[in-house]
Amino acid sequence: AGLWQHEWYAGDMSRQRAEQILRQETKEGAFVIRNSSTQGLFTLSLLANSPSGVIQVKHYHIKSRGNGQLYLSERRSFSSLEELVRYHRHDSGGLATRLRHWPAQLRRTAPSAGLGHDKWEIDPSELTLLEELGSGQFGVVRRGKWRGCRDVAVKMMKEGTMSEDDFIEEAKLMTKLQHPNLVQLYGVCSKHRPIFIVAEYMKHGSLLQFLRRHERALTEKGPVLLLDVCLQVASGMAYLELHNYIHRDLAARNCLVGENYVVKVADFGLARYVIDDEYTSSGGAKFPIKWAPPEVLGYTRFSSKSDVWAYGVLMWEVFTCGKIPYGRAANAEVVEQVQHGQRLPKPPACPSDVYQVMRSCWEKKPDARPSFRLVKSQLEKIMDKDH
């Protein structure tokens, strides 16, 4: 948890994303430190000029001695990442250049800290409501400004659509969930009706629409970008899983896209507070049947493993650039197919090793499905191997 206070720390960012973000910087010396695919170790990604004057991104593994000391070169070791960064900001010590600054994109306007840490009740007079961004199950979403400067998304909850008191209690917990691939909930305005939910604003809207709009650009680059989208969602979900938090409605429509293809999971946990039976019972017209595993269809048993099934379907949505799972098949037909062991076919753009991971998410027995942590490490290995 301590590392997140440093803006140079990028958590589980993939090698590809690190390169993408660093290449947008113009001056050498831009750097990030991210988790290595080896558990507990780190990688330094650094933008530097090559001898021929071409600017390139170099990756250095930060190694660890038995006594916990960290080092980049045998000559000097450090007791913490902070100490290592402090030293290499003044001295390149064998690196292509010294560490000068971290990318603008990582400068965190400390998410909820910006709105006051325990201040999850937001004063509506501090919000300016702007254009409508869309409307969904719960009501209208509008872009807003908080205190005139911070862009936020404001969900105006349709009255009678949710158990409000329970939700407001839950919102306190939800503001504490913080991860680079989760849409940050800043707080609520609950003193008047309709209730407002105030969350991070994501410039490019829903992942589903984004995939459909940019199909050509996304597929031309081969599977790397699409795999990176899946990896980002898996990172956010692994964090929820670690905190024993079940999403209940994971799908491309409930993820959002921000600057530079950053993808974040939204609306986690909201499904529990919906009053509408059409949405909450598996026989209801609005229930997301095509994302639901057998145990949810049969007994409404939600768990992190039912989220994993839905994630497999989301991967399929990503690799088909937003096609509808099971095509035009009616819900009853889908239930029948799934119960009899039929599964979605491999999308043409999807590499077979990625499809194996996707298929493993659709094991009939929940325990046979991988955890998000495992999915994430499997996808990282594929990413490192192929690209």
C-alpha positions in Angstrom: 0.0 0.0 0.0 2.9 2.3 0.9 4.2 2.4 -2.7 1.0 4.0 -4.1 1.9 7.2 -2.4 4.7 7.6 -5.0 3.6 8.8 -8.4 6.4 6.9 -10.1 5.0 3.6 -9.0 2.7 2.1 -11.6 1.7 -1.2 -10.0 0.8 -4.0 -12.4 1.3 -1.9 -15.6 2.4 -4.2 -18.5 5.6 -3.6 -20.4 3.6 -2.5 -23.5 1.6 0.1 -21.5 4.8 1.4 -19.8 6.3 1.9 -23.3 3.2 3.5 -24.7 3.1 6.1 -21.8 6.8 6.8 -21.7 7.0 7.4 -25.5 4.6 10.3 -25.1 7.1 12.1 -23.0 9.6 14.3 -24.9 12.5 14.4 -22.5 14.7 11.5 -21.6 14.8 10.4 -18.0 11.0 9.8 -17.8 10.6 6.6 -15.8 8.1 4.3 -14.0 8.6 1.4 -11.6 6.2 -1.4 -12.0 5.6 -4.9 -10.6 7.7 -7.5 -12.4 6.0 -10.7 -13.6 8.1 -12.5 -10.9 6.0 -12.1 -7.7 7.5 -9.5 -5.3 10.1 -8.1 -7.7 10.0 -4.8 -9.7 11.0 -3.5 -13.2 12.3 0.0 -14.0 11.2 1.3 -17.4 13.2 4.3 -18.5 13.1 6.6 -21.5 16.6 7.3 -22.7 18.5 8.5 -25.8 20.5 5.8 -27.6 24.0 6.6 -28.8 22.6 7.3 -32.3 20.2 9.8 -30.8 17.0 7.7 -31.1 14.9 7.9 -28.0 14.0 4.5 -26.7 12.5 2.7 -23.6 14.8 0.5 -21.7 13.6 -2.0 -19.0 15.8 -2.9 -16.0 15.0 -5.7 -13.6 15.4 -4.6 -10.0 17.0 -7.6 -8.3 16.8 -8.6 -4.7 19.4 -10.1 -2.4 18.6 -12.7 0.2 18.5 -10.0 2.9 15.8 -8.0 1.1 18.3 -5.4 -0.3 17.4 -4.2 -3.8 19.9 -3.5 -6.5 20.2 -2.6 -10.2 23.9 -3.1 -10.4 26.1 -5.3 -8.2 28.0 -2.4 -6.9 25.3 -0.7 -4.9 22.3 -2.0 -3.1 19.4 -0.2 -1.3 17.0 -1.1 1.5 13.9 0.2 -0.3 12.7 1.2 -3.7 12.4 4.8 -2.4 16.1 4.8 -1.6 17.0 3.3 -5.0 14.9 6.0 -6.8 16.4 8.8 -4.7 20.0 7.7 -5.5 19.4 7.2 -9.2 17.7 10.6 -9.5 21.2 12.1 -8.9 23.4 9.5 -10.4 22.8 7.2 -13.4 25.0 4.6 -11.8 25.1 2.3 -14.8 21.7 3.2 -16.2 21.3 4.8 -19.7 20.5 8.1 -18.0 19.5 9.3 -14.5 15.8 9.2 -13.3 14.5 12.7 -13.9 10.7 12.7 -13.9 7.7 10.4 -14.1 5.2 10.7 -16.9 2.5 13.3 -16.7 -0.1 10.6 -17.0 0.9 9.1 -13.7 0.6 12.3 -11.8 -2.3 11.4 -9.6 -4.6 14.1 -8.5 -4.9 11.8 -5.5 -8.3 10.4 -6.3 -10.5 10.5 -3.3 -7.9 12.4 -1.3 -8.8 15.3 -3.6 -12.3 15.2 -2.3 -11.3 14.7 1.3 -10.5 11.2 2.4 -13.3 10.3 4.7 -15.5 12.8 3.1 -17.6 10.5 1.1 -20.7 12.7 1.5 -20.3 15.4 -1.2 -22.0 18.8 -1.0 -24.1 19.1 -4.2 -23.5 22.9 -4.3 -19.8 22.0 -5.1 -20.9 20.2 -8.3 -21.7 21.8 -11.6 -23.6 19.4 -13.9 -22.8 19.4 -17.6 -23.7 17.3 -20.6 -25.4 13.9 -20.4 -23.0 11.0 -21.0 -25.6 8.3 -21.2 -28.3 6.6 -19.3 -28.5 3.1 -17.9 -30.2 0.7 -15.5 -29.9 3.2 -12.6 -30.7 6.5 -14.3 -28.9 9.3 -16.2 -25.1 9.9 -16.1 -23.8 13.4 -16.6 -20.3 14.9 -16.8 -19.8 17.3 -14.0 -17.1 19.6 -12.4 -16.3 19.4 -8.7 -15.4 22.7 -7.2 -15.1 24.1 -10.8 -11.9 22.1 -11.6 -12.1 18.3 -11.3 -13.9 16.4 -14.0 -16.3 13.9 -12.5 -19.1 11.6 -13.7 -22.4 12.1 -11.8 -24.9 9.2 -11.8 -28.4 10.5 -10.9 -30.1 7.5 -9.4 -33.7 7.0 -10.6 -35.9 6.9 -7.6 -37.3 3.6 -6.6 -34.6 1.6 -8.5 -32.4 0.8 -5.5 -32.4 0.2 -1.8 -31.0 3.5 -1.0 -30.0 3.2 2.7 -28.1 0.0 2.2 -26.4 1.5 -0.8 -25.2 4.6 1.1 -23.7 2.4 3.8 -21.9 0.4 1.0 -20.7 3.6 -0.7 -18.5 4.3 2.4 -16.7 1.0 1.7 -16.6 1.4 -2.0 -14.7 4.8 -1.8 -11.9 2.9 0.0 -11.4 0.5 -3.0 -8.5 2.2 -4.9 -6.7 0.6 -7.9 -5.5 2.0 -11.3 -8.0 -0.3 -13.1 -11.1 0.5 -11.0 -13.2 3.5 -11.6 -12.7 5.5 -8.4 -15.9 6.3 -6.5 -15.5 9.7 -4.9 -18.6 9.8 -2.9 -22.4 10.4 -2.9 -24.8 13.2 -2.5 -27.4 11.5 -0.3 -29.1 14.3 1.5 -31.6 15.0 -1.4 -33.4 12.9 -4.0 -32.4 11.7 -6.5 -29.2 10.4 -4.9 -26.1 11.3 -6.9 -23.1 9.0 -7.1 -19.9 10.9 -7.9 -17.2 9.0 -9.7 -14.1 9.4 -11.8 -14.7 10.7 -15.3 -13.5 8.5 -18.1 -13.1 10.3 -21.4 -13.8 7.6 -23.9 -16.9 6.1 -22.3 -17.9 2.4 -22.2 -15.4 -0.3 -23.3 -18.1 -1.9 -25.4 -18.7 1.2 -27.5 -15.0 1.9 -27.7 -14.3 -1.6 -29.1 -17.1 -1.2 -31.7 -16.0 2.3 -32.7 -12.3 1.5 -33.1 -12.4 -2.1 -34.4 -10.0 -1.5 -37.2 -7.4 0.4 -35.3 -7.5 -2.2 -32.5 -7.2 -5.2 -34.7 -4.5 -3.8 -37.1 -2.0 -3.8 -34.3 -2.4 -7.6 -33.8 -3.5 -9.0 -30.5 -1.3 -6.9 -28.2 -3.7 -4.0 -27.6 -6.7 -6.4 -27.1 -4.6 -8.5 -24.8 -3.6 -5.4 -22.8 -7.3 -4.5 -22.4 -8.0 -7.9 -21.0 -5.0 -7.7 -18.7 -6.1 -4.3 -17.3 -9.5 -5.7 -16.5 -8.0 -8.8 -14.9 -5.8 -6.5 -12.7 -8.8 -4.5 -11.4 -10.7 -7.7 -10.8 -7.8 -9.4 -9.0 -7.8 -6.4 -6.6 -11.6 -6.8 -6.0 -11.1 -10.6 -5.5 -8.3 -9.9 -3.0 -10.7 -7.7 -1.0 -13.5 -10.4 -1.3 -15.6 -8.1 -3.3 -17.9 -9.5 -5.9 -18.8 -7.5 -9.0 -22.0 -9.4 -10.1 -22.3 -7.7 -13.4 -18.9 -7.7 -15.2 -19.2 -7.1 -18.9 -17.6 -4.8 -21.5 -20.6 -2.4 -21.1 -19.6 -1.9 -17.4 -15.9 -1.0 -18.0 -14.8 2.4 -19.1 -11.9 3.7 -21.2 -9.8 6.8 -20.4 -6.8 8.5 -21.9 -4.2 6.2 -23.6 -6.3 3.1 -23.6 -6.4 2.9 -19.9 -9.3 0.6 -19.0 -11.2 0.5 -15.6 -13.9 -1.6 -14.2 -17.0 0.3 -13.1 -20.3 -0.3 -11.3 -18.8 -3.1 -9.0 -21.3 -4.3 -6.4 -24.1 -2.0 -7.6 -26.2 -5.0 -8.8 -27.0 -6.0 -5.2 -29.0 -2.8 -4.5 -31.3 -3.0 -7.5 -35.0 -3.4 -6.6 -36.2 -4.4 -10.0 -36.8 -8.2 -10.3 -36.4 -8.0 -14.0 -32.8 -7.3 -13.4 -32.0 -9.3 -10.3 -33.8 -12.6 -10.9 -32.2 -14.9 -13.5 -35.6 -15.3 -15.1 -35.9 -11.5 -15.5 -35.9 -9.8 -18.9 -32.9 -7.5 -18.0 -30.8 -10.1 -16.2 -27.4 -10.5 -18.0 -27.8 -14.2 -18.8 -25.1 -14.3 -21.5 -22.5 -13.4 -18.8 -23.8 -15.8 -16.2 -22.4 -19.2 -15.2 -24.6 -22.3 -14.6 -24.6 -21.8 -10.7 -26.0 -18.3 -11.1 -28.5 -19.4 -13.7 -29.6 -22.3 -11.6 -29.3 -21.0 -8.0 -28.3 -17.4 -8.1 -25.0 -18.2 -6.5 -22.6 -15.3 -6.9 -18.9 -15.5 -6.1 -15.6 -14.3 -7.4 -15.7 -17.5 -9.5 -19.0 -16.3 -11.2 -17.2 -13.0 -11.9 -14.4 -15.1 -13.5 -17.0 -16.7 -15.9 -18.3 -13.3 -16.8 -14.7 -12.2 -17.4 -14.2 -15.0 -19.9 -17.2 -13.6 -21.8 -15.7 -10.1 -21.6 -12.5 -11.4 -23.1 -14.6 -12.8 -25.9 -16.3 -9.4 -26.4 -12.8 -7.8 -26.5 -11.4 -10.1 -29.1 -14.5 -9.8 -31.3 -14.5 -6.0 -30.8 -17.9 -5.9 -29.2 -19.9 -8.6 -30.9 -23.0 -9.9 -29.0 -22.1 -13.2 -27.2 -24.1 -16.2 -28.6 -25.3 -13.9 -31.5 -29.1 -13.6 -31.7 -29.8 -16.7 -29.7 -32.7 -16.2 -27.2 -31.9 -16.3 -23.5 -33.6 -19.7 -23.0 -31.5 -21.1 -25.8 -28.3 -19.8 -24.2 -29.2 -21.3 -20.9 -29.8 -24.7 -22.6 -26.5 -24.5 -24.5 -24.4 -23.5 -21.4 -26.0 -26.2 -19.2 -25.1 -28.8 -21.9 -21.5 -27.7 -22.0 -21.5 -25.6 -25.2 -19.1 -22.6 -25.1 -18.4 -19.5 -27.2 -16.1 -20.3 -30.1 -12.6 -18.8 -30.5 -12.7 -15.4 -32.1 -10.6 -15.2 -35.3 -8.4 -12.4 -33.8 -7.7 -14.4 -30.6 -4.4 -16.4 -30.3 -5.0 -20.0 -29.2 -3.1 -19.6 -25.9 -5.3 -16.7 -25.0 -8.4 -18.7 -25.9 -7.2 -21.5 -23.5 -7.3 -18.9 -20.7 -10.8 -17.8 -21.8 -12.1 -21.4 -21.9 -10.7 -22.1 -18.4 -13.0 -19.3 -17.1 -16.0 -21.3 -18.4 -15.4 -24.6 -16.4 -18.8 -25.8 -15.2 -17.6 -26.3 -11.6 -16.7 -22.9 -10.0 -13.7 -24.4 -8.2 -12.2 -25.6 -11.5 -12.0 -22.0 -12.8 -8.8 -20.0 -12.2 -8.7 -17.1 -9.8 -8.2 -13.6 -11.2 -4.8 -13.6 -9.8 -3.9 -16.6 -11.9 -5.6 -15.3 -15.0 -3.6 -12.2 -14.7 -0.3 -14.0 -14.4 -1.2 -16.3 -17.3 -1.9 -13.3 -19.5 1.3 -11.6 -18.4 3.3 -14.6 -19.4 1.6 -14.7 -22.8 2.3 -11.0 -23.3 6.0 -11.3 -22.3 6.5 -14.4 -24.4 4.9 -13.2 -27.7 5.5 -9.5 -27.7 
